[in-house]
Amino acid sequence: MIERSVETISNLERGTSLPNEATLRRLAKSLEVPIEDLLVERSSGAGSRSMEFFQATELLKMMDEKQLKLAYNILKLIANG
């Protein structure tokens, strides 16, 4: 229904990869849910993960090793306040 390979869907289901925007839109349409429902992780007491979490993950994938280390150190500083 979403015109993706069995391998791609398997990777999404297992959490080994994240869908791109086109795949997210197709998933939302096929499941008849708002795209936001696919982007927000709901779990007991853990809060939620928003579109920014997804977008940050996509940005991290594009970074080289030096950029990734810098981004990690910046996030660590922010998290530790």
C-alpha positions as CSV (number, residue, x, y, z in Angstrom):
1,M,0.0,0.0,0.0
2,I,2.9,2.4,0.6
3,E,5.0,1.3,-2.3
4,R,8.0,0.3,-0.3
5,S,10.0,-2.9,-0.3
6,V,9.4,-5.7,2.3
7,E,12.9,-5.0,3.6
8,T,12.2,-1.3,4.1
9,I,9.0,-2.1,6.0
10,S,10.8,-4.7,8.1
11,N,13.5,-2.1,9.0
12,L,10.8,0.4,10.0
13,E,9.0,-2.1,12.1
14,R,12.1,-3.2,13.9
15,G,13.3,0.4,14.4
16,T,16.5,-0.1,12.5
17,S,15.7,2.8,10.2
18,L,13.5,5.8,10.1
19,P,11.1,6.6,7.3
20,N,11.7,9.6,5.1
21,E,9.0,12.3,4.7
22,A,7.4,10.6,1.7
23,T,7.1,7.3,3.4
24,L,5.6,8.9,6.5
25,R,3.0,10.6,4.4
26,R,2.1,7.3,2.7
27,L,2.0,5.5,6.0
28,A,-0.3,8.1,7.5
29,K,-2.6,8.0,4.5
30,S,-2.7,4.1,4.4
31,L,-3.4,4.0,8.2
32,E,-5.9,6.8,7.9
33,V,-4.2,8.7,10.8
34,P,-2.7,12.2,11.0
35,I,1.0,12.2,10.3
36,E,1.6,13.6,13.8
37,D,0.3,10.4,15.3
38,L,3.3,8.6,13.6
39,L,5.8,11.2,14.8
40,V,4.9,11.4,18.5
41,E,6.1,8.6,20.7
42,R,3.7,8.0,23.6
43,S,4.9,5.9,26.5
44,S,4.1,5.8,30.2
45,G,5.9,8.6,32.0
46,A,8.5,9.2,29.3
47,G,6.8,12.2,27.7
48,S,6.7,12.4,24.0
49,R,9.0,12.7,21.0
50,S,8.1,15.3,18.5
51,M,8.8,16.1,14.9
52,E,12.0,17.8,16.1
53,F,13.2,14.5,17.4
54,F,12.7,12.9,14.0
55,Q,14.3,15.8,12.2
56,A,17.3,15.8,14.5
57,T,17.9,12.1,13.9
58,E,17.8,12.8,10.2
59,L,20.3,15.6,10.5
60,L,22.6,13.3,12.6
61,K,22.6,10.7,9.8
62,M,24.0,13.3,7.4
63,M,27.0,14.3,9.6
64,D,30.6,13.1,9.3
65,E,32.4,11.7,12.4
66,K,33.8,15.1,13.5
67,Q,30.4,16.8,13.2
68,L,28.7,14.0,15.0
69,K,31.1,14.2,17.9
70,L,30.5,18.0,18.1
71,A,26.8,17.6,18.0
72,Y,26.9,14.9,20.7
73,N,29.0,17.1,23.0
74,I,26.6,20.1,22.5
75,L,23.5,17.9,23.2
76,K,25.3,16.5,26.3
77,L,25.9,20.0,27.6
78,I,22.2,21.0,27.0
79,A,20.9,17.8,28.6
80,N,23.0,18.3,31.7
81,G,21.9,21.9,32.0
